[in-house]
């Protein structure tokens, strides 16, 4: 499951992920964010992976689709910084592999161990 909240005051999209999000679910959620009346293309994002999150492997035939979706999101936007907060080192290592697979993307995606560190990077 993926939920989001847009903090207009800080200019940040906060998303929380739990369970096992599929590629389709992630792409659908990006569309949901784009359709949110509070969405602003200048906003950056903090994505928090909850303790029970399991990131599935990406099928080889979906890599280019994911890259196109992320680059489409990033085009013509100032809000290209995505901070991803992971609950453990295992998920961090797996996420780094996925980011390598989908590279290059126009988003600046960094991984953090704490929400405070992610927020400091986004605000900095």
Backbone torsions as a table, in degrees:
resi	resn	phi	psi	omega
1	UNK	NA	142.4	177.3
2	UNK	-128.5	129.0	175.3
3	UNK	-125.0	158.7	177.3
4	UNK	-144.1	158.7	175.5
5	UNK	-140.8	136.1	178.8
6	UNK	-105.9	121.1	177.6
7	UNK	-97.0	98.2	-176.7
8	UNK	-67.3	-32.2	-179.3
9	UNK	-64.0	-43.4	179.6
10	UNK	-89.7	-14.8	-178.0
11	UNK	70.0	42.1	-176.6
12	UNK	-133.3	137.9	171.7
13	UNK	-95.6	119.4	178.0
14	UNK	-101.7	125.4	177.4
15	UNK	-123.8	146.6	176.6
16	UNK	-126.1	134.2	-177.2
17	UNK	-121.6	134.3	175.3
18	UNK	-141.3	164.5	-179.2
19	UNK	75.2	-146.3	-178.5
20	UNK	-122.1	91.9	-178.1
21	UNK	-74.5	129.7	177.4
22	UNK	-84.4	166.7	177.1
23	UNK	-57.7	-44.3	-179.0
24	UNK	-63.5	-43.2	179.3
25	UNK	-61.6	-41.6	179.8
26	UNK	-65.5	-42.2	179.2
27	UNK	-67.3	-39.5	176.7
28	UNK	-62.5	-38.6	-179.3
29	UNK	-67.4	-37.9	176.0
30	UNK	-58.2	-42.5	178.3
31	UNK	-64.2	-38.1	177.4
32	UNK	-61.1	-43.6	178.4
33	UNK	-63.0	-44.6	179.8
34	UNK	-61.6	-30.9	179.9
35	UNK	-86.6	-7.4	179.7
36	UNK	-65.5	129.7	-178.7
37	UNK	-61.2	-20.5	178.2
38	UNK	-89.9	-2.8	-179.2
39	UNK	-63.8	138.3	174.6
40	UNK	-135.3	129.7	-177.2
41	UNK	-65.1	-10.6	177.9
42	UNK	-86.7	-7.5	-177.4
43	UNK	-78.3	138.6	171.6
44	UNK	-89.2	177.0	-175.6
45	UNK	-134.5	146.8	169.7
46	UNK	-119.8	122.5	-177.7
47	UNK	-115.2	116.7	-177.6
48	UNK	-103.4	120.6	175.0
49	UNK	-90.4	117.6	-178.9
50	UNK	-69.5	164.9	-176.7
51	UNK	-56.2	-35.0	-176.7
52	UNK	-88.7	10.6	-178.5
53	UNK	-76.3	134.5	174.4
54	UNK	-126.4	118.8	-179.0
55	UNK	-90.4	117.7	179.1
56	UNK	-74.3	158.7	173.5
57	UNK	-63.7	154.0	179.5
58	UNK	-95.8	122.9	176.2
59	UNK	-59.5	140.4	-176.6
60	UNK	-53.4	-36.9	-177.5
61	UNK	-75.9	-5.1	179.7
62	UNK	-102.4	-11.1	-175.8
63	UNK	-58.3	-48.8	-179.0
64	UNK	-65.4	-36.5	177.7
65	UNK	-62.4	-45.5	179.2
66	UNK	-62.5	-44.5	178.8
67	UNK	-58.8	-44.6	-180.0
68	UNK	-63.9	-42.2	179.3
69	UNK	-62.2	-48.3	-179.2
70	UNK	-64.8	-41.7	178.9
71	UNK	-68.4	-36.5	175.5
72	UNK	-61.9	-39.9	176.8
73	UNK	-63.0	-40.8	-173.3
74	UNK	-78.7	-24.1	-176.2
75	UNK	-60.4	136.9	175.9
76	UNK	61.7	25.4	179.4
77	UNK	-122.6	144.5	171.9
78	UNK	-84.4	-28.5	-178.4
79	UNK	-79.1	73.7	-177.3
80	UNK	-106.1	6.5	-179.1
81	UNK	-98.2	122.3	175.5
82	UNK	-119.9	119.9	174.7
83	UNK	-99.9	126.1	179.2
84	UNK	-111.1	124.3	-179.7
85	UNK	-101.9	123.8	-177.9
86	UNK	-110.1	148.4	-178.1
87	UNK	-84.1	-13.3	-177.6
88	UNK	-158.7	166.8	-176.9
89	UNK	-69.4	-31.7	179.5
90	UNK	-62.4	-47.3	179.4
91	UNK	-67.4	-35.2	176.6
92	UNK	-61.0	-46.5	-179.4
93	UNK	-63.2	-42.3	-179.7
94	UNK	-65.8	-41.4	179.4
95	UNK	-64.4	-37.9	177.4
96	UNK	-62.0	-38.0	177.4
97	UNK	-64.8	-44.2	179.0
98	UNK	-62.0	-43.0	179.5
99	UNK	-61.9	-36.4	175.7
100	UNK	-64.1	-40.9	-179.1
101	UNK	-63.0	-39.8	-175.5
102	UNK	-90.2	-1.6	179.1
103	UNK	-66.8	150.0	-2.2
104	UNK	-89.0	145.3	172.2
105	UNK	-127.6	157.1	-177.2
106	UNK	-79.9	-5.5	178.0
107	UNK	-86.2	148.3	173.3
108	UNK	-98.7	100.3	-175.7
109	UNK	-107.2	123.8	177.8
110	UNK	-124.6	149.9	-178.0
111	UNK	-107.9	137.1	-178.1
112	UNK	-132.1	157.4	177.1
113	UNK	-92.1	-16.7	-178.6
114	UNK	-138.3	151.1	177.9
115	UNK	-66.2	-33.1	178.9
116	UNK	-63.9	-45.1	178.1
117	UNK	-63.1	-40.3	178.6
118	UNK	-63.6	-44.1	179.4
119	UNK	-63.8	-41.7	177.8
120	UNK	-61.4	-40.2	179.1
121	UNK	-66.8	-45.3	-179.7
122	UNK	-61.9	-41.8	-178.1
123	UNK	-75.1	-25.1	-175.7
124	UNK	-76.9	NA	NA
